[in-house]
Amino acid sequence: MAEDINEYKPDGQSLICLFKGDPGTAKSPAAASFPDPYILDLDGRIASVASYWRGKERNIKYDTLINDYPKLCDKLDALIRYNPYGTVVLDSITTLARSLHTLIFQARGAGSQAREKDDDGKKRLYLNAAKLPGKFEGIPVLEIDDYKTESTGIIQILDACRVLWNGGKGCNVIVIAHVIEVETKDLKNRVTRTRAIMTGGRKIAAEIPVYFNEAYHFYNTPSGGYEIITKADGEDWAKTSLPLPERLDFTHKNLYDEINTYRTKDVVVA
């Protein structure tokens, strides 16, 4: 029997969030403000989190998985079976895309190095010196099918994150992403600028936000503080299902606590 939307009640506890923004906008430290966090550190930059929270009472656990997509899959699979944490953070989906590119190149045999003679007779080091397709001046490049592989890998991880959130009995899930400015022109040559998630393929970058109820854009304030945007604001898109203000300053504050001051049992459509 179909359910009545008027009777829908959110759980009031766990969130699934996308934190996006430029480097240095405190995305990772903000994610660590959530309860009992465990960080899957794909960027290898856990130092920023340690520096931000040093001397404060935070129990933060992490594993660094640089360029190791198979191990990331194993970690998420284990967490789905048993998750002792209150929050799981994937940091970041941008680096996840890069690790998928590495796997793609390795599968093509593009990981080897060799020296070849150029026309001037000098030997220079090239990646993948064998004349494989998808190589420019010795550097392997992505082809059309490779973008499909990247998309499949990212979707697999995002699906696992949603399973972890839905079955996690109150587990928050946060995925961090870096952004890049993109310009598009319409038929009248009018230019629109947006800030898209930084991945190899544009289609998967546009699809990623669909997986999240909350998508916050992080930025630095003119005074050197930190704020998030929770609703669409020009090129910096965002969304929320919570009754949050459009801008929320968390300078020298705990972002999770700030969000909780606005939370209710009612759903607010962004």
KEBA-920859 format. One record per residue (C-alpha): residue number from 1; residue in three letters; y negated, x negated, z negated. Coordinates in nm, 3 decimals. Layout:
BEGIN
PT     n   res         y         x         z
PT   NUM   Ala         Y         X         Z
...
END
This chain:
BEGIN
PT     n   res         y         x         z
PT     1   Met     0.000     0.000     0.000
PT     2   Ala    -0.345    -0.132     0.089
PT     3   Glu    -0.573    -0.231    -0.197
PT     4   Asp    -0.919    -0.087    -0.260
PT     5   Ile    -1.203    -0.340    -0.216
PT     6   Asn    -1.395    -0.163    -0.496
PT     7   Glu    -1.122    -0.267    -0.738
PT     8   Tyr    -1.127    -0.634    -0.636
PT     9   Lys    -1.200    -0.876    -0.920
PT    10   Pro    -1.223    -1.253    -0.877
PT    11   Asp    -1.031    -1.459    -1.130
PT    12   Gly    -1.359    -1.588    -1.274
PT    13   Gln    -1.211    -1.933    -1.321
PT    14   Ser    -1.095    -2.152    -1.035
PT    15   Leu    -1.307    -2.245    -0.736
PT    16   Ile    -1.225    -2.395    -0.398
PT    17   Cys    -1.529    -2.590    -0.284
PT    18   Leu    -1.658    -2.801     0.000
PT    19   Phe    -1.912    -3.062    -0.113
PT    20   Lys    -2.098    -3.210     0.184
PT    21   Gly    -2.401    -3.428     0.238
PT    22   Asp    -2.530    -3.776     0.307
PT    23   Pro    -2.407    -4.083     0.117
PT    24   Gly    -2.565    -4.133    -0.223
PT    25   Thr    -2.624    -3.766    -0.301
PT    26   Ala    -2.383    -3.765    -0.600
PT    27   Lys    -2.109    -3.556    -0.438
PT    28   Ser    -1.824    -3.748    -0.599
PT    29   Pro    -1.978    -3.769    -0.949
PT    30   Ala    -2.058    -3.395    -0.929
PT    31   Ala    -1.696    -3.317    -0.842
PT    32   Ala    -1.590    -3.518    -1.146
PT    33   Ser    -1.801    -3.286    -1.366
PT    34   Phe    -1.539    -3.014    -1.316
PT    35   Pro    -1.272    -2.973    -1.587
PT    36   Asp    -0.997    -3.236    -1.620
PT    37   Pro    -1.046    -3.390    -1.275
PT    38   Tyr    -0.797    -3.588    -1.069
PT    39   Ile    -0.947    -3.765    -0.767
PT    40   Leu    -0.755    -3.852    -0.453
PT    41   Asp    -0.982    -4.139    -0.355
PT    42   Leu    -0.951    -4.199     0.019
PT    43   Asp    -1.289    -4.374     0.049
PT    44   Gly    -1.215    -4.654    -0.197
PT    45   Arg    -1.546    -4.591    -0.370
PT    46   Ile    -1.441    -4.469    -0.711
PT    47   Ala    -1.696    -4.717    -0.853
PT    48   Ser    -1.977    -4.463    -0.800
PT    49   Val    -1.795    -4.210    -1.017
PT    50   Ala    -1.723    -4.471    -1.285
PT    51   Ser    -2.088    -4.582    -1.290
PT    52   Tyr    -2.222    -4.225    -1.309
PT    53   Trp    -1.996    -4.121    -1.597
PT    54   Arg    -1.973    -4.453    -1.785
PT    55   Gly    -2.026    -4.405    -2.158
PT    56   Lys    -1.982    -4.029    -2.139
PT    57   Glu    -1.684    -3.836    -2.266
PT    58   Arg    -1.504    -3.765    -1.939
PT    59   Asn    -1.129    -3.796    -1.886
PT    60   Ile    -1.114    -3.874    -1.514
PT    61   Lys    -0.790    -3.970    -1.341
PT    62   Tyr    -0.762    -4.103    -0.986
PT    63   Asp    -0.542    -4.263    -0.724
PT    64   Thr    -0.684    -4.471    -0.439
PT    65   Leu    -0.508    -4.401    -0.108
PT    66   Ile    -0.691    -4.593     0.163
PT    67   Asn    -0.550    -4.534     0.512
PT    68   Asp    -0.231    -4.382     0.373
PT    69   Tyr    -0.187    -4.031     0.511
PT    70   Pro     0.188    -4.010     0.434
PT    71   Lys     0.129    -4.096     0.067
PT    72   Leu    -0.151    -3.838     0.050
PT    73   Cys     0.091    -3.573     0.176
PT    74   Asp     0.344    -3.681    -0.087
PT    75   Lys     0.081    -3.661    -0.363
PT    76   Leu    -0.028    -3.310    -0.263
PT    77   Asp     0.332    -3.195    -0.235
PT    78   Ala     0.401    -3.323    -0.587
PT    79   Leu     0.089    -3.149    -0.721
PT    80   Ile     0.196    -2.820    -0.564
PT    81   Arg     0.526    -2.847    -0.752
PT    82   Tyr     0.364    -2.955    -1.079
PT    83   Asn    -0.009    -2.987    -1.143
PT    84   Pro    -0.127    -3.099    -1.489
PT    85   Tyr    -0.495    -3.119    -1.386
PT    86   Gly    -0.778    -2.867    -1.404
PT    87   Thr    -0.944    -2.995    -1.086
PT    88   Val    -0.813    -3.180    -0.781
PT    89   Val    -1.069    -3.364    -0.565
PT    90   Leu    -1.007    -3.491    -0.212
PT    91   Asp    -1.265    -3.763    -0.142
PT    92   Ser    -1.322    -3.750     0.150
PT    93   Ile    -1.211    -3.552     0.453
PT    94   Thr    -1.416    -3.786     0.671
PT    95   Thr    -1.201    -4.082     0.569
PT    96   Leu    -0.892    -3.864     0.604
PT    97   Ala    -0.982    -3.823     0.971
PT    98   Arg    -1.012    -4.200     1.006
PT    99   Ser    -0.669    -4.255     0.851
PT   100   Leu    -0.525    -4.009     1.103
PT   101   His    -0.687    -4.210     1.383
PT   102   Thr    -0.515    -4.523     1.248
PT   103   Leu    -0.178    -4.347     1.257
PT   104   Ile    -0.246    -4.233     1.613
PT   105   Phe    -0.327    -4.586     1.729
PT   106   Gln    -0.023    -4.727     1.551
PT   107   Ala     0.199    -4.470     1.720
PT   108   Arg     0.060    -4.587     2.054
PT   109   Gly     0.131    -4.948     1.966
PT   110   Ala    -0.237    -5.020     1.936
PT   111   Gly    -0.227    -5.200     1.606
PT   112   Ser    -0.133    -5.543     1.743
PT   113   Gln    -0.374    -5.824     1.804
PT   114   Ala    -0.362    -6.093     2.070
PT   115   Arg    -0.585    -6.339     2.246
PT   116   Glu    -0.651    -6.307     2.616
PT   117   Lys    -0.846    -6.520     2.856
PT   118   Asp    -1.163    -6.364     2.990
PT   119   Asp    -1.301    -6.436     3.335
PT   120   Asp    -1.491    -6.735     3.196
PT   121   Gly    -1.163    -6.889     3.082
PT   122   Lys    -1.236    -6.852     2.710
PT   123   Lys    -0.986    -6.685     2.482
PT   124   Arg    -1.108    -6.390     2.276
PT   125   Leu    -0.933    -6.172     2.019
PT   126   Tyr    -0.858    -5.816     2.129
PT   127   Leu    -0.690    -5.524     1.960
PT   128   Asn    -0.395    -5.396     2.161
PT   129   Ala    -0.411    -5.665     2.426
PT   130   Ala    -0.134    -5.489     2.620
PT   131   Lys    -0.300    -5.274     2.884
PT   132   Leu    -0.232    -4.939     2.722
PT   133   Pro    -0.414    -4.616     2.816
PT   134   Gly    -0.705    -4.525     2.593
PT   135   Lys    -0.836    -4.879     2.555
PT   136   Phe    -1.190    -4.997     2.616
PT   137   Glu    -1.245    -5.373     2.610
PT   138   Gly    -0.935    -5.409     2.394
PT   139   Ile    -1.040    -5.138     2.145
PT   140   Pro    -0.822    -4.823     2.139
PT   141   Val    -1.012    -4.495     2.182
PT   142   Leu    -0.916    -4.134     2.113
PT   143   Glu    -0.784    -3.920     2.396
PT   144   Ile    -0.773    -3.540     2.423
PT   145   Asp    -0.428    -3.506     2.267
PT   146   Asp    -0.534    -3.737     1.985
PT   147   Tyr    -0.807    -3.494     1.880
PT   148   Lys    -0.540    -3.223     1.862
PT   149   Thr    -0.331    -3.450     1.638
PT   150   Glu    -0.632    -3.513     1.416
PT   151   Ser    -0.696    -3.138     1.386
PT   152   Thr    -0.331    -3.068     1.300
PT   153   Gly    -0.331    -3.333     1.028
PT   154   Ile    -0.654    -3.208     0.871
PT   155   Ile    -0.534    -2.847     0.879
PT   156   Gln    -0.209    -2.951     0.712
PT   157   Ile    -0.404    -3.106     0.424
PT   158   Leu    -0.644    -2.810     0.394
PT   159   Asp    -0.351    -2.568     0.387
PT   160   Ala    -0.198    -2.771     0.105
PT   161   Cys    -0.530    -2.757    -0.081
PT   162   Arg    -0.538    -2.378    -0.054
PT   163   Val    -0.179    -2.351    -0.177
PT   164   Leu    -0.269    -2.576    -0.469
PT   165   Trp    -0.571    -2.358    -0.550
PT   166   Asn    -0.394    -2.021    -0.510
PT   167   Gly    -0.090    -2.123    -0.709
PT   168   Gly    -0.261    -2.360    -0.947
PT   169   Lys    -0.316    -2.116    -1.235
PT   170   Gly    -0.686    -2.190    -1.263
PT   171   Cys    -0.696    -2.522    -1.077
PT   172   Asn    -1.025    -2.599    -0.902
PT   173   Val    -0.998    -2.774    -0.565
PT   174   Ile    -1.288    -2.973    -0.420
PT   175   Val    -1.301    -3.142    -0.080
PT   176   Ile    -1.584    -3.386    -0.011
PT   177   Ala    -1.725    -3.448     0.337
PT   178   His    -1.996    -3.659     0.497
PT   179   Val    -2.225    -3.510     0.761
PT   180   Ile    -2.384    -3.615     1.087
PT   181   Glu    -2.677    -3.461     1.276
PT   182   Val    -2.576    -3.287     1.599
PT   183   Glu    -2.810    -3.163     1.874
PT   184   Thr    -2.719    -2.880     2.111
PT   185   Lys    -2.915    -2.726     2.399
PT   186   Asp    -2.901    -2.370     2.524
PT   187   Leu    -2.948    -2.260     2.886
PT   188   Lys    -3.325    -2.279     2.843
PT   189   Asn    -3.302    -2.637     2.711
PT   190   Arg    -3.401    -2.529     2.362
PT   191   Val    -3.270    -2.782     2.111
PT   192   Thr    -3.091    -2.678     1.792
PT   193   Arg    -3.016    -2.938     1.527
PT   194   Thr    -2.736    -2.889     1.277
PT   195   Arg    -2.558    -3.121     1.037
PT   196   Ala    -2.187    -3.109     1.109
PT   197   Ile    -1.898    -3.251     0.911
PT   198   Met    -1.818    -3.599     1.036
PT   199   Thr    -1.477    -3.597     1.205
PT   200   Gly    -1.349    -3.716     1.541
PT   201   Gly    -1.327    -3.369     1.696
PT   202   Arg    -1.607    -3.112     1.692
PT   203   Lys    -1.376    -2.810     1.688
PT   204   Ile    -1.201    -2.905     1.365
PT   205   Ala    -1.540    -2.996     1.209
PT   206   Ala    -1.657    -2.639     1.276
PT   207   Glu    -1.333    -2.489     1.141
PT   208   Ile    -1.321    -2.677     0.810
PT   209   Pro    -1.574    -2.456     0.618
PT   210   Val    -1.355    -2.148     0.678
PT   211   Tyr    -1.110    -2.279     0.418
PT   212   Phe    -1.362    -2.262     0.133
PT   213   Asn    -1.528    -1.987    -0.070
PT   214   Glu    -1.798    -2.228    -0.182
PT   215   Ala    -1.971    -2.482     0.046
PT   216   Tyr    -2.263    -2.671    -0.108
PT   217   His    -2.496    -2.915     0.067
PT   218   Phe    -2.603    -3.210    -0.150
PT   219   Tyr    -2.928    -3.397    -0.110
PT   220   Asn    -3.172    -3.623    -0.297
PT   221   Thr    -3.498    -3.476    -0.423
PT   222   Pro    -3.829    -3.656    -0.353
PT   223   Ser    -3.836    -3.763    -0.720
PT   224   Gly    -3.495    -3.929    -0.693
PT   225   Gly    -3.292    -3.648    -0.847
PT   226   Tyr    -3.001    -3.445    -0.713
PT   227   Glu    -2.985    -3.086    -0.589
PT   228   Ile    -2.745    -2.862    -0.402
PT   229   Ile    -2.822    -2.592    -0.148
PT   230   Thr    -2.593    -2.291    -0.187
PT   231   Lys    -2.714    -2.077     0.103
PT   232   Ala    -2.804    -2.150     0.465
PT   233   Asp    -3.130    -2.344     0.491
PT   234   Gly    -3.215    -2.463     0.840
PT   235   Glu    -2.982    -2.732     0.964
PT   236   Asp    -2.823    -2.772     0.621
PT   237   Trp    -2.578    -2.481     0.613
PT   238   Ala    -2.409    -2.369     0.292
PT   239   Lys    -2.246    -2.060     0.143
PT   240   Thr    -2.142    -1.914    -0.192
PT   241   Ser    -1.964    -1.608    -0.328
PT   242   Leu    -2.128    -1.659    -0.667
PT   243   Pro    -2.470    -1.536    -0.785
PT   244   Leu    -2.622    -1.884    -0.762
PT   245   Pro    -2.984    -1.965    -0.681
PT   246   Glu    -3.049    -2.101    -0.332
PT   247   Arg    -3.124    -2.443    -0.481
PT   248   Leu    -2.975    -2.585    -0.797
PT   249   Asp    -3.100    -2.908    -0.956
PT   250   Phe    -2.836    -3.102    -1.148
PT   251   Thr    -3.027    -3.423    -1.215
PT   252   His    -2.895    -3.572    -1.542
PT   253   Lys    -2.684    -3.257    -1.583
PT   254   Asn    -2.325    -3.147    -1.551
PT   255   Leu    -2.302    -2.954    -1.221
PT   256   Tyr    -2.001    -2.750    -1.334
PT   257   Asp    -2.187    -2.635    -1.646
PT   258   Glu    -2.492    -2.547    -1.436
PT   259   Ile    -2.280    -2.335    -1.200
PT   260   Asn    -2.115    -2.158    -1.493
PT   261   Thr    -2.449    -2.044    -1.633
PT   262   Tyr    -2.482    -1.817    -1.327
PT   263   Arg    -2.122    -1.700    -1.289
PT   264   Thr    -2.016    -1.339    -1.352
PT   265   Lys    -1.714    -1.129    -1.269
PT   266   Asp    -1.899    -0.965    -0.981
PT   267   Val    -1.886    -1.094    -0.626
PT   268   Val    -2.215    -1.163    -0.452
PT   269   Val    -2.199    -1.188    -0.074
PT   270   Ala    -2.395    -1.486     0.058
END
